[in-house]
Amino acid sequence: MGTVGYKIWKKKFKNKQGVEFEKYYACKHTNHNTTTEMIVEQIQESCSLTQADALAAIASLSAILKSELAKGNSVKLDGIGTFNASITSQAMDSPNEIRKITVKGGRVTFKADKKLREALKDLSFKKSKE
């Protein structure tokens, strides 16, 4: 399993008396973004799909994902996870006040598959250079 780099992140807070204090957190450091082209190359090397086939499969998956989420469906990809479209609204005093105009959407949520979560349990961590 790989090693994930992290940096230190500082956040300021105020207590009830208004006195400011700081807390520090580990924050994942991203080395680089893995692009679609990079993934297509890896797919091509690991199976019989050509570069064009792999790119077409990813494009189709993206279109199907958009279509299914737009219908209100969840999309579960075994070994990867489940995608959902989330909705929200302002709090109302009664259920009758909630109408379609008060409901907002547009966020995609993702819950990693158990197999993926378990695969990441054994990660090691290393402080990145500033």
C-alpha positions in Angstrom: 0.0 0.0 0.0 1.2 3.6 -0.6 2.2 6.4 1.6 0.1 9.5 1.8 1.7 12.8 2.5 0.3 15.4 4.8 0.8 19.0 5.8 -0.1 20.8 9.0 -3.2 23.0 8.8 -3.9 25.7 11.5 -7.4 26.8 12.4 -8.3 29.6 14.8 -11.2 29.4 17.2 -12.7 31.6 19.9 -13.9 30.3 23.2 -17.0 31.5 25.0 -15.1 34.4 26.5 -14.0 35.6 23.1 -10.3 34.5 23.6 -8.8 33.3 20.4 -6.8 30.0 20.3 -5.4 27.7 17.6 -5.6 24.0 16.8 -3.6 22.1 14.3 -4.7 19.3 12.0 -3.1 17.0 9.5 -4.3 17.8 6.0 -3.7 15.5 3.0 -1.1 16.8 0.6 -1.9 16.0 -3.1 1.2 15.2 -5.1 -0.6 15.4 -8.5 -4.0 14.8 -10.1 -4.5 11.5 -11.9 -6.1 12.4 -15.2 -8.5 10.5 -17.4 -5.7 9.9 -19.8 -3.5 8.4 -17.1 -6.3 6.1 -16.0 -7.0 5.1 -19.7 -3.3 4.1 -20.0 -3.4 2.0 -16.9 -6.6 0.3 -18.1 -5.0 -0.4 -21.5 -2.0 -1.9 -19.8 -3.9 -4.1 -17.4 -6.5 -5.7 -19.8 -7.4 -6.2 -23.4 -9.2 -2.9 -23.9 -7.6 -0.5 -26.4 -7.1 3.1 -25.5 -10.2 4.1 -27.5 -12.3 1.4 -25.8 -11.2 2.5 -22.3 -11.9 6.2 -23.1 -15.3 5.3 -24.6 -16.2 3.2 -21.5 -15.2 6.1 -19.2 -17.2 8.6 -21.3 -20.2 6.2 -21.3 -20.0 5.7 -17.5 -19.9 9.5 -17.0 -23.0 10.0 -19.2 -24.9 7.2 -17.5 -23.9 8.4 -14.0 -25.3 11.9 -14.9 -28.5 10.5 -16.3 -29.2 8.1 -13.4 -28.5 10.8 -10.8 -30.7 13.2 -12.6 -33.6 10.6 -12.3 -33.0 10.5 -8.5 -31.4 7.0 -8.7 -28.3 5.9 -6.8 -25.4 4.4 -8.8 -23.5 1.6 -7.1 -20.3 0.5 -8.6 -19.0 -2.7 -7.0 -15.6 -2.2 -5.4 -15.8 1.6 -5.8 -18.9 2.9 -4.1 -22.3 4.5 -4.3 -23.0 7.9 -5.9 -26.2 9.9 -5.0 -27.6 13.3 -5.8 -28.4 15.1 -2.6 -31.1 17.7 -2.0 -31.6 20.3 0.7 -34.1 23.0 1.8 -34.4 25.7 4.3 -36.1 24.7 7.6 -39.8 25.5 7.6 -42.3 25.6 10.4 -44.7 23.1 8.8 -44.5 20.4 6.1 -47.0 22.4 4.0 -44.5 25.2 3.5 -42.0 22.9 1.7 -42.6 23.2 -2.0 -40.5 22.3 -5.0 -39.2 25.9 -5.2 -37.8 25.7 -1.7 -35.9 22.4 -2.4 -32.4 22.8 -3.9 -30.1 20.1 -5.3 -27.0 19.8 -7.3 -24.5 18.1 -4.9 -23.2 14.7 -5.6 -22.4 12.5 -2.6 -20.2 9.4 -2.6 -19.9 6.6 -0.1 -16.9 4.3 -0.7 -17.5 0.6 -1.0 -16.5 -1.5 2.0 -13.8 -3.2 -0.1 -12.3 0.2 -1.0 -12.4 1.5 2.5 -10.7 -1.7 3.8 -8.0 -1.4 1.1 -7.1 2.0 2.5 -7.0 1.0 6.1 -3.3 0.1 5.9 -2.0 3.4 4.5 1.1 4.9 6.0 1.6 8.6 6.4 4.6 10.9 6.0 4.8 14.7 6.6 5.3 16.5 3.3 8.0 19.1 2.9 6.6 22.6 3.2 
